[in-house]
Amino acid sequence: METISYKGKVYPKLTFKASHHGDTFKYTISVESLSDAIGVGEDDLEGEEASIDQSIYFYLKDDVIDLDIREICKDHLDIEMEFVSMEEDEDEIM
């Protein structure tokens, strides 16, 4: 599993391709504890925090990230998607 490091703590992330209504896109998801750490939902994010948030499509509950990616795509994102393939995140943020 890929990770994102922020202020000395490491958070899991997944990068994958999924389709919705016939269109396939690449998505990166991570966990709500990262969202909380960078302050999503608070004041406007800037710098490293904004860069991290802009790279994440959706933040999952922390225990959900360990489920099968097909189940995540079907049941745990903001919209139901069909998993296509795992991908590498070429713009990895450390």
C-alpha positions as CSV (number, residue, x, y, z in Angstrom):
1,M,0.0,0.0,0.0
2,E,1.2,3.5,-0.8
3,T,1.6,6.1,1.9
4,I,1.6,9.8,2.5
5,S,3.8,11.3,5.2
6,Y,2.7,14.5,7.0
7,K,4.4,16.0,10.1
8,G,6.2,12.8,10.9
9,K,3.2,10.5,10.6
10,V,2.5,8.1,7.8
11,Y,-1.0,7.6,6.4
12,P,-2.1,4.9,3.9
13,K,-3.4,5.7,0.4
14,L,-4.6,3.8,-2.6
15,T,-4.3,4.8,-6.2
16,F,-6.5,3.0,-8.7
17,K,-8.5,3.3,-11.9
18,A,-12.3,2.9,-11.7
19,S,-15.2,3.5,-14.0
20,H,-18.5,5.2,-13.4
21,H,-21.2,5.5,-16.1
22,G,-18.7,4.2,-18.7
23,D,-15.9,6.7,-18.0
24,T,-12.6,5.5,-16.4
25,F,-10.5,7.7,-14.3
26,K,-7.5,7.5,-11.9
27,Y,-8.3,8.1,-8.3
28,T,-6.3,8.4,-5.1
29,I,-8.0,7.9,-1.7
30,S,-6.7,8.1,1.8
31,V,-8.0,8.0,5.4
32,E,-10.1,10.5,7.5
33,S,-7.2,10.8,10.0
34,L,-5.1,12.4,7.3
35,S,-8.0,14.7,6.5
36,D,-8.3,15.7,10.1
37,A,-4.5,16.2,10.4
38,I,-4.3,18.6,7.5
39,G,-7.4,20.5,8.5
40,V,-9.9,19.7,5.7
41,G,-13.1,21.5,6.4
42,E,-11.5,24.2,8.5
43,D,-10.0,27.5,7.0
44,D,-8.7,27.6,3.5
45,L,-5.8,25.2,3.1
46,E,-2.5,26.5,1.9
47,G,1.0,25.0,1.1
48,E,1.6,21.4,1.9
49,E,-1.9,20.8,3.3
50,A,-3.6,22.2,0.1
51,S,-1.3,20.1,-2.1
52,I,-2.1,16.9,-0.2
53,D,-5.8,17.6,-0.2
54,Q,-5.9,18.4,-3.9
55,S,-4.3,15.0,-4.6
56,I,-6.9,13.0,-2.7
57,Y,-10.3,12.2,-4.3
58,F,-12.0,10.8,-1.1
59,Y,-11.1,10.2,2.5
60,L,-12.3,6.9,3.9
61,K,-12.9,5.9,7.5
62,D,-9.6,4.6,8.7
63,D,-10.6,1.0,9.1
64,V,-12.1,0.8,5.6
65,I,-8.8,1.3,3.7
66,D,-7.8,-2.3,4.5
67,L,-10.9,-3.8,2.7
68,D,-10.7,-5.2,-0.8
69,I,-10.5,-2.4,-3.3
70,R,-13.5,-3.7,-5.2
71,E,-15.7,-3.4,-2.1
72,I,-14.3,0.1,-1.4
73,C,-15.3,1.2,-4.9
74,K,-18.7,-0.4,-4.7
75,D,-19.7,0.5,-1.2
76,H,-17.5,3.2,0.5
77,L,-16.9,6.1,-1.9
78,D,-19.2,9.0,-2.5
79,I,-20.5,7.3,-5.6
80,E,-20.5,3.6,-6.6
81,M,-17.7,2.8,-9.0
82,E,-16.4,-0.3,-10.7
83,F,-12.8,-1.1,-10.0
84,V,-10.6,-1.4,-13.1
85,S,-6.9,-1.7,-11.9
86,M,-4.4,-0.6,-9.2
87,E,-2.1,2.2,-10.3
88,E,1.1,3.9,-9.1
89,D,0.8,7.5,-8.0
90,E,3.4,9.2,-10.1
91,D,2.9,12.5,-8.2
92,E,3.6,11.0,-4.8
93,I,3.6,13.5,-1.9
94,M,6.0,13.0,0.9
